[in-house]
Amino acid sequence: MKVHQSDRFHEREVDAYRTWVPRLGAAAPRLVVTDSRLRAVVVTAAPGRPLHGAVALRPPEEQQDLFRRIGALAAAIHRSAPAQSAPTDGDIRLGKVERHLRGAHPHLHPGDENFLRALVEHAGELPVLECVPMHGDFQLRNFLYAEDGSLAVIDFERSEPGPAIRDLVRLSDAWAGRPDLYNAFLTGYGRKLTPVEEERLAIDSALDALSGIQYGAAHGDPELLERGPRTLARLRADDHR
C-alpha cells in the first residue's frame, strides 16, 4: 500500500498503472485498488531488493548485464505509446532556474551559476524533442533485483509524458566514469542517442542537479547536497574537455 503526498503524485501513478505499466508484464507490479479520497493505491508485491548500492558489489559482467536489462526496460517504457509533439508552452523548468539558483547559492562552487545560465541559454537553441511515456524517477533505487535474477521497476508517481532523455538523467550518475555500463545500457535500449539528445542529457542533468541542491538545502537532505555538486563538477569537466 502506498499513500501519496499530493493529488498530482496520486493521479500520475494511477494513470501510469492504468495505461502503459501493464505492458511491462512481470517487470512491474500490478494495480489492485485505488482510493482517490485517501490518495492511496494497493499494488502487487514485487520481489527483490533495490539496486542502489548493490551494483558495485557485483562482478563487471553482471553489472553490464543489469544495465543492458535496464536499457531494455527503458525502451519498453518509451515505446509503450506513440510519441507526441512537445507542448507549445516550452520547458517550464527553464523558468525556475533563477529561483533554484537563489536557494542553492550557498552550496554552489565558483563558476557554477555562469555554467548553468549558459546551459539554459543553449537549451533554447536546440530542437524540441517529442514526448513519450516517461517513468520520471528512473534510478537504481527504483529497480528491484530478486534472487532468481528477475528485475522489476517500481514507483510511478512522477510518470508523465516527456522527452525520453529525461529518464536517463538520474541513471547517468550510476554510469559516470563507466563507459562499459553506458554502452551496455544503449545495447539494451536498442539505439544510440542522437547528438541533440546527448546535449539535452547534459542540460537536463545540470538542471536536475540544481533542483536537487535547492531541495536538499531547504529540506536538509545530505544525499542531494552531495550528489548535486558532484554532478555539476562532472558536467563542467566534460564541457571543458
N, C-alpha and C positions, 0 to 999 in steps of 0.2 A: 504494500500500500504506500502511496506517495501523496502528500498534501503539498500543493504548490503555493508559492509565496504571493502570487498575483494571478488575476484573471487571465492576463496575457500569457503567462507561462502555461497555465492550465489549458487554455484554448489551443496553443501551439502543439502541446504534447498529444492532446486528444485528436486533433486534426491529423497529425503525423500517423498515429496508430490506426486511424480510420482510412487513410489513403495509401501512402507508399510503404509504411513499415511492414505490412503483411507480405510484400513482395520479397522481403529478405528471408522469409521462411524461418528455419531453425536458428538463424543467426541473430534473432531479436526476440524479445518477449512478445506476448500477445495481450491485447487489451481484454480484460474480463468485464469490468463495470466502471462507470464513471459517474460522479456526482458534482455537477457544476456549482451547487449551493455550498458544498464543503470544499470545492476546488480540489477534489481528490480523485485518484484513479487507483484501481487494483489491476495488476498485471501478473502474468505467469512468471514464476521464478526462472532465472537463467543461471545455469551452473557456472562455477569458476570464480577466480579472483581477479581483481583489476590488474592490468599490465603495468600500471605506474610503479616504477621502482623495481620491477621484476624482469624487464627485458635484458638489462645489463648483466644479469646473473646467468644468462644462458649462453651457450656457445655461439659464435658468429653465424654459423649456418642456420641455427634455429632462429636467431634474430632476423636474419634475412627472410626466412620463410614466413615469419609473423608479419613482416612489413609487406610482403607480397600479398598475403591474405587480407591485410588491412586495405591495401590498394584495391583489391577486388571488391571489398565491401563498399569502399568509397564510390567505385564505378557503378555498383548496383544501385546505390542511393541516387547518384546524379543522373542515372538513366532510367529511373523508375517512372518518369513522366516526361512528356515532350518539353524541350526548352522553350522559354517565353522571352519576349522582349523585356528589356530593363524598364523600370518605372521612369516616367518622364521628369519626376521631381529631383533626379540625381541622387547622389550618395549623401544621405543626411549626416553620416558620421564626420564628413569633412567639416561641417559647420560646428562640430563640437570640439574641434582641436584646441582652439584658444582657451575654452573653459577647462579642458583637461590639462592644458599646459600650466594654467594657474594653480590647479590643485596638485600637480605633480612636481612643480618647480623645485621644492627643497630636495628632491631625490634625483634630479637630473644632473648629468655631467656637463661640463662646459662644451658647447657646440651642439648639444642635443636639440635645443629648441630650433636653431637655424636649420639643422638637418631635417627635422620634422616638417618645418614650414616649406622647405624646398621640395620635399616629397609630396606634400599636399598640392603644391602648385603644379608639379609634374603630373599628378593624378588627373587633373583637369584636362590635360593634353592627350590622354590615352583614349583609345576607343572603348565604348561601353560594352561590357560582357553580358551575354544572355543569362537569364535566371533559370535555375533548376532546383529541384528539391534539395535542401541542404540540411545536414544534421545540426550545425550551429555550434557544437561544442565537441568537435572531433579531436579528442586527445586520449592518451593512453589510459587514463583513469576510467574512461567510459567504455573500455573493452574488457570483457571477462574471458579469461582463458582457463579452460577446465582440464582436469587430469586426463580425460580421454582425447585431448587435443582439439576439442571444439572451441570456436571463437564466436563471441556474441557482442553486439554493440547495444548500449543502453542509453537512457536519459535523452529524451527528445524535446524537452521543454523550450529549447532555443531554436527548434527547427522552423524554417521559413524559406520561401523562395529567395534565391540569391545566386551570385556568381559561384561556380563550383570551387574556385580557387580559395574562397574563404574557409572552406573546410580543411584546407591544408595548413592554415596559419599556425594553429596551436600544435598540430602534429609535427610541423617543421622543426620545432625545438628539440624533438626527440632524435632527429637525424642530423642535427647540426654537427659538423665535423665528421660525419659518417656517410660519405658518398655511396657506400655499398648499400646502406639502408634506404637512401633516397632512390637509387636505381632499382632496388627491389620493389619499393612502393610503385614506381612507374611501371614496372613489369606487370604487377597485379592490376594496376589501373588501366592498362591496355594502350597507353599512348604517352608521348612526351608532352610537356607543357609548351604552349606557344610562347614566343618572345613577349607578347603582351601579358600573358598570364604570369610569366616569370617576374615581370616588372610589378604587376599588381600584387603578387605574393609578397614581395619586399615591402611595398607600400602598406598593404593590409597588416603585415606582421608588425610594422612600426606603429601603426595606429592602435593595434591590439595591445602592444606593449605599453604605449602611453596611457590607454584607458585602464589597463591593469594597475599601473603605478598610481594613477589618480584614485582608483577604487581602493587599492591597498593602503594608501595613505589615509583615506577617510575612514576605513574600517579596521585598521590595524592588522592587515594580512601580510605576514612576513614573506610568504611564498611569492606573492605577486611583486612585492618590493624587491625581491632578489631576482626573479625571472625577468621582469620588465627591463631594468637597466642592462642586464646581461644580453638580452635580445637586441637592444639598441646598439650596444657595443659591437656585437657581431655584425649587424647590418651596416654599421658605419665602416667597419673594417672591410667588408665585402665591397661596399661602394668605393672606398679608397682604392682597393685593388683594381 
